[in-house]
Amino acid sequence: MKPVIFGLSGLALTDAERNFFRSANPCGFILFKRNVDTRAQLRALTDDLRALAGRDDVPILIDQEGGRVARMGPPEWPAFPAGPAFDALYDVAPISAIEAARVNAHALALMLAEVGINVDCMPLLDVAQPDTTEAIACRLFGREPQRVAAMGRAVLDGLARGGVAGVVKHLPGYGRAAIDPHYGLPVVSASADDLEIDLAPFVALRDASMGMTSHIVFEAWDAERPATLSPVVVEEIIRGRIGFDGLLMTDDIDMKALSGTAGEKAVGALAAGCDIVLDCWARMAEMEDIAGRIGDMPPVSRARLDRALAAMTPPAGDAAELTAKRDALLALA
């Protein structure tokens, strides 16, 4: 099994993708709007991916946070709120905000599980700052590490009740990113002492089964390399200071924050200590470059993957009841 998660190009696998994935044997797959149309279509696609992989528990990921980051949406699926809605409620009723975040994630997970998706790339544990780029700020739970951690924990719990694993992101934090990493490389000059604020939610949720790195340079730790490509940040900060021992995947390596070819970035991320490379755009030449450059998943990474998959439970709950409860709680704000 290759330590990579690939995207695919459309609503169904092409013959070229089917042949390539069968040969490359990636760890899992990630879906985007281009892969999503109807419930029946999406369920058929995820069933096909499981059959192709020969693993019922193959990770099939999606970024379904709510708000602007939602690959599945109306009219086929309901819209869900993003982090700031729960942050606003927390200002007036913290316990209600935490419960709203939990039931929202639970309902969202049931929606995903129905169509065969078993991993959602949330919650965001990034701590907002006054100059956080809007591309990230509009998705966050706020500026206080304690509330970010509390609502992040609630999201993980809600997702698990709905049969879906969560991915804490973006280790060790995007909150100080003043530019969107999709289009450039954020550089943070804050001191190591100041960065303790950013680390706090990740420390609180260090027992999460899956996590995702950030493409950002922290000069206090490694002035030369973004976190995804930095052995210092991965081993000393994420694994060491934070204490995270779950499955660590990169953010999308196609983002402009990283330089080099797809294969070079994949090799660099794995060498830095990441368990899995995330390559989202289904460009066959780039996928072939990655698969040709990386080896099989090492035992330590496979053990982390197995632990994450073993922790998943069957979905349970009523989505209508959960969303009604969420809406009643959010109305308090």
C-alpha positions as CSV (number, residue, x, y, z in Angstrom):
1,M,0.0,0.0,0.0
2,K,1.3,3.4,-1.0
3,P,1.2,6.2,1.7
4,V,-0.8,8.5,-0.5
5,I,-4.4,9.6,-0.8
6,F,-5.5,10.5,-4.4
7,G,-8.3,12.5,-5.8
8,L,-10.3,11.4,-8.9
9,S,-11.5,13.4,-11.9
10,G,-15.2,13.0,-12.1
11,L,-18.5,11.4,-11.1
12,A,-17.2,7.9,-11.9
13,L,-13.8,6.3,-12.2
14,T,-12.3,6.4,-15.7
15,D,-10.6,3.3,-17.1
16,A,-7.2,5.0,-16.7
17,E,-7.9,5.8,-13.1
18,R,-9.1,2.3,-12.4
19,N,-6.0,0.8,-13.9
20,F,-3.7,3.2,-12.1
21,F,-5.3,2.9,-8.7
22,R,-5.3,-0.9,-9.0
23,S,-1.6,-0.8,-9.7
24,A,-0.5,2.0,-7.3
25,N,-2.7,0.8,-4.4
26,P,-3.1,4.2,-2.6
27,C,-4.0,4.3,1.1
28,G,-7.3,6.1,0.3
29,F,-9.2,8.6,-1.8
30,I,-10.5,12.1,-1.4
31,L,-13.7,13.6,-3.0
32,F,-14.5,17.1,-4.2
33,K,-17.5,18.8,-5.8
34,R,-16.5,17.4,-9.2
35,N,-17.1,14.0,-7.8
36,V,-20.5,14.7,-6.3
37,D,-24.0,14.8,-7.9
38,T,-26.7,12.7,-6.3
39,R,-27.0,10.3,-3.4
40,A,-27.2,7.3,-5.8
41,Q,-24.3,8.4,-7.9
42,L,-22.1,9.1,-4.9
43,R,-22.9,5.9,-3.1
44,A,-22.1,4.0,-6.4
45,L,-18.8,5.8,-6.6
46,T,-17.7,5.0,-3.0
47,D,-18.8,1.4,-3.5
48,D,-16.7,1.2,-6.6
49,L,-13.7,2.6,-4.7
50,R,-14.1,0.0,-1.9
51,A,-14.4,-2.8,-4.4
52,L,-11.3,-1.5,-6.3
53,A,-9.2,-1.3,-3.2
54,G,-10.4,-4.6,-1.9
55,R,-10.9,-3.0,1.6
56,D,-14.3,-2.3,3.1
57,D,-12.7,0.3,5.4
58,V,-10.5,2.1,2.8
59,P,-10.4,5.7,3.9
60,I,-12.7,7.8,1.6
61,L,-12.2,11.5,2.6
62,I,-14.1,14.7,2.0
63,D,-13.8,18.3,3.2
64,Q,-17.3,18.9,4.6
65,E,-16.9,21.6,7.2
66,G,-20.0,23.6,6.6
67,G,-20.1,27.2,5.3
68,R,-17.8,27.9,2.3
69,V,-16.0,24.5,2.6
70,A,-18.7,22.0,1.6
71,R,-18.4,19.6,-1.3
72,M,-21.9,18.3,-0.8
73,G,-24.7,20.9,-0.8
74,P,-28.2,22.0,-1.7
75,P,-30.4,21.0,-3.3
76,E,-29.3,17.3,-2.8
77,W,-28.0,17.8,0.7
78,P,-28.6,20.4,3.4
79,A,-26.3,23.2,4.2
80,F,-24.4,23.2,7.5
81,P,-23.0,26.2,9.4
82,A,-19.2,26.8,9.8
83,G,-17.2,27.4,12.9
84,P,-18.0,31.1,13.5
85,A,-21.7,30.3,14.1
86,F,-20.7,28.2,17.1
87,D,-18.1,30.7,18.2
88,A,-20.9,33.4,18.4
89,L,-23.0,31.1,20.5
90,Y,-20.1,30.3,22.8
91,D,-20.0,34.1,23.7
92,V,-23.4,33.8,25.3
93,A,-23.8,30.1,26.2
94,P,-20.6,28.0,26.1
95,I,-22.2,24.7,27.1
96,S,-24.9,25.2,24.4
97,A,-22.3,26.0,21.8
98,I,-20.3,22.8,22.6
99,E,-23.5,20.7,22.3
100,A,-24.5,22.5,19.1
101,A,-21.1,21.7,17.6
102,R,-21.5,18.0,18.7
103,V,-25.0,17.5,17.3
104,N,-24.1,19.4,14.1
105,A,-21.1,17.1,13.5
106,H,-23.2,14.0,14.3
107,A,-25.9,15.0,11.7
108,L,-23.2,15.8,9.2
109,A,-21.5,12.4,9.7
110,L,-24.8,10.6,9.1
111,M,-25.1,12.4,5.8
112,L,-21.6,11.3,4.8
113,A,-22.0,7.7,6.1
114,E,-25.2,7.3,4.0
115,V,-23.1,7.7,0.8
116,G,-20.2,5.7,2.0
117,I,-17.8,8.4,3.1
118,N,-16.0,7.5,6.3
119,V,-13.5,10.4,7.0
120,D,-14.3,14.1,7.2
121,C,-11.4,16.6,7.2
122,M,-12.5,18.5,10.3
123,P,-12.4,20.0,13.0
124,L,-10.1,23.0,12.5
125,L,-8.2,23.6,15.6
126,D,-6.4,26.7,14.2
127,V,-6.6,29.7,16.7
128,A,-7.8,32.8,14.9
129,Q,-5.7,36.0,15.1
130,P,-6.6,39.6,14.1
131,D,-4.7,39.2,10.8
132,T,-5.7,35.6,9.9
133,T,-6.4,35.4,6.2
134,E,-10.2,35.4,5.5
135,A,-9.8,32.1,3.6
136,I,-9.2,30.5,7.0
137,A,-10.8,32.9,9.5
138,C,-14.3,32.3,8.1
139,R,-14.0,28.6,9.1
140,L,-12.6,28.8,12.7
141,F,-14.0,28.4,16.2
142,G,-12.4,31.6,17.5
143,R,-9.5,33.2,19.2
144,E,-9.5,31.4,22.5
145,P,-7.6,28.1,22.6
146,Q,-9.9,26.7,25.3
147,R,-13.1,27.2,23.3
148,V,-11.4,26.0,20.1
149,A,-10.3,22.8,21.9
150,A,-13.7,22.2,23.5
151,M,-15.6,22.6,20.3
152,G,-13.1,20.6,18.4
153,R,-13.5,17.7,20.9
154,A,-17.3,18.0,20.4
155,V,-16.9,17.7,16.7
156,L,-14.8,14.6,16.9
157,D,-17.3,13.1,19.2
158,G,-20.2,13.9,17.0
159,L,-18.5,12.6,13.9
160,A,-17.7,9.4,15.6
161,R,-21.3,8.9,16.7
162,G,-22.3,9.2,13.1
163,G,-19.7,6.6,12.0
164,V,-17.1,8.9,10.6
165,A,-13.5,9.7,11.6
166,G,-12.4,13.3,12.0
167,V,-9.1,14.8,11.1
168,V,-7.7,17.6,13.3
169,K,-6.1,20.3,11.3
170,H,-3.9,22.1,10.5
171,L,-1.0,21.0,12.7
172,P,0.6,23.0,14.3
173,G,-1.7,25.8,13.2
174,Y,-2.8,28.1,10.4
175,G,-4.2,30.8,12.7
176,R,-1.3,33.2,12.0
177,A,-1.4,32.7,8.2
178,A,-1.9,36.2,6.8
179,I,-2.0,34.9,3.2
180,D,-4.0,32.0,1.8
181,P,-1.6,28.9,1.5
182,H,-3.5,27.9,-1.7
183,Y,-1.8,30.8,-3.4
184,G,1.4,31.6,-1.5
185,L,3.6,30.6,1.5
186,P,2.7,32.1,4.8
187,V,5.7,33.0,7.0
188,V,5.2,33.4,10.8
189,S,7.7,35.3,12.9
190,A,6.0,34.8,16.3
191,S,8.2,33.6,19.1
192,A,8.1,30.0,20.4
193,D,6.5,31.4,23.6
194,D,3.7,33.1,21.6
195,L,3.2,30.0,19.5
196,E,2.1,28.1,22.6
197,I,-1.3,29.7,22.0
198,D,-1.5,28.0,18.6
199,L,-0.4,24.6,20.0
200,A,-2.8,24.5,22.9
201,P,-5.9,23.1,21.1
202,F,-3.8,20.4,19.4
203,V,-2.2,19.4,22.7
204,A,-5.7,19.1,24.2
205,L,-6.8,16.8,21.3
206,R,-3.4,15.0,20.8
207,D,-5.2,11.7,21.1
208,A,-7.1,12.2,17.9
209,S,-6.7,9.4,15.4
210,M,-5.9,11.5,12.4
211,G,-4.3,14.9,11.8
212,M,-3.3,17.2,8.9
213,T,-0.3,19.4,8.6
214,S,-0.1,23.1,7.6
215,H,2.0,24.6,4.8
216,I,3.4,27.4,6.7
217,V,6.9,28.5,7.8
218,F,7.4,29.1,11.6
219,E,10.6,31.0,11.9
220,A,10.9,30.1,15.6
221,W,11.2,26.4,14.7
222,D,12.4,26.1,11.1
223,A,13.0,29.3,9.1
224,E,13.8,27.4,5.9
225,R,11.0,24.9,5.5
226,P,7.2,24.9,5.8
227,A,5.8,22.6,8.5
228,T,4.8,19.9,6.1
229,L,8.3,19.5,4.8
230,S,10.1,20.1,8.1
231,P,11.5,17.2,10.1
232,V,12.0,19.7,13.0
233,V,8.3,20.7,13.0
234,V,6.9,17.2,12.4
235,E,9.2,15.3,14.9
236,E,9.9,17.9,17.5
237,I,6.7,20.0,17.6
238,I,3.9,17.8,16.3
239,R,5.1,14.4,17.6
240,G,7.1,15.8,20.5
241,R,5.8,19.1,22.0
242,I,2.1,18.4,21.0
243,G,2.4,14.7,21.6
244,F,0.3,13.7,18.6
245,D,0.8,10.0,17.6
246,G,-2.1,9.6,15.2
247,L,-2.0,9.2,11.4
248,L,-0.5,12.4,10.1
249,M,-1.4,13.4,6.5
250,T,-0.3,16.5,4.6
251,D,-2.6,19.2,3.5
252,D,-3.0,19.2,-0.3
253,I,0.5,19.2,-1.7
254,D,-0.7,21.0,-4.8
255,M,-1.1,24.2,-2.9
256,K,1.2,27.0,-4.1
257,A,2.7,27.3,-0.6
258,L,4.9,24.4,-1.5
259,S,7.4,24.4,-4.4
260,G,8.7,21.6,-6.5
261,T,7.2,18.8,-8.5
262,A,4.4,16.7,-7.1
263,G,6.9,13.8,-6.6
264,E,9.5,16.0,-5.0
265,K,7.0,17.4,-2.5
266,A,5.6,13.9,-1.7
267,V,9.1,12.6,-1.0
268,G,9.9,15.6,1.1
269,A,6.8,15.3,3.2
270,L,7.3,11.6,3.9
271,A,11.0,12.2,4.7
272,A,9.9,14.9,7.2
273,G,7.9,12.4,9.1
274,C,4.4,12.6,7.6
275,D,2.6,9.3,7.3
276,I,0.5,10.1,4.2
277,V,0.7,12.5,1.3
278,L,-2.6,14.1,0.2
279,D,-2.7,14.8,-3.6
280,C,-6.1,16.1,-4.6
281,W,-6.4,17.1,-8.2
282,A,-6.4,13.8,-10.1
283,R,-3.8,14.8,-12.6
284,M,-2.6,11.5,-13.9
285,A,1.0,12.6,-14.7
286,E,1.4,14.0,-11.2
287,M,-0.1,10.9,-9.6
288,E,2.2,8.6,-11.6
289,D,5.2,10.8,-10.5
290,I,4.3,10.4,-6.9
291,A,3.6,6.7,-7.0
292,G,6.9,6.1,-8.9
293,R,8.9,8.0,-6.3
294,I,7.5,6.8,-3.0
295,G,7.8,3.3,-1.4
296,D,5.2,1.3,0.5
297,M,3.8,2.6,3.7
298,P,6.2,1.8,6.6
299,P,5.0,-0.3,9.5
300,V,4.7,2.6,12.0
301,S,2.4,4.5,9.6
302,R,0.4,1.3,8.8
303,A,-0.1,0.8,12.5
304,R,-1.4,4.3,12.9
305,L,-3.8,3.8,10.0
306,D,-5.0,0.5,11.5
307,R,-5.6,2.2,14.9
308,A,-7.6,4.9,13.2
309,L,-9.7,2.5,11.2
310,A,-10.3,0.2,14.2
311,A,-11.7,3.1,16.3
312,M,-14.5,3.7,13.8
313,T,-18.0,2.6,14.9
314,P,-21.2,2.1,12.9
315,P,-23.4,5.2,12.4
316,A,-26.3,5.7,14.8
317,G,-28.8,8.6,15.3
318,D,-31.5,10.6,13.6
319,A,-30.3,13.5,11.4
320,A,-33.6,15.4,11.5
321,E,-33.6,15.4,15.3
322,L,-30.0,16.4,15.5
323,T,-30.3,19.3,13.1
324,A,-33.5,20.5,14.9
325,K,-31.6,20.6,18.2
326,R,-28.7,22.4,16.6
327,D,-30.9,25.0,15.1
328,A,-32.7,25.6,18.4
329,L,-29.3,26.0,20.2
330,L,-27.9,28.4,17.6
331,A,-31.0,30.5,17.8
332,L,-29.9,31.4,21.4
333,A,-27.2,33.6,19.9
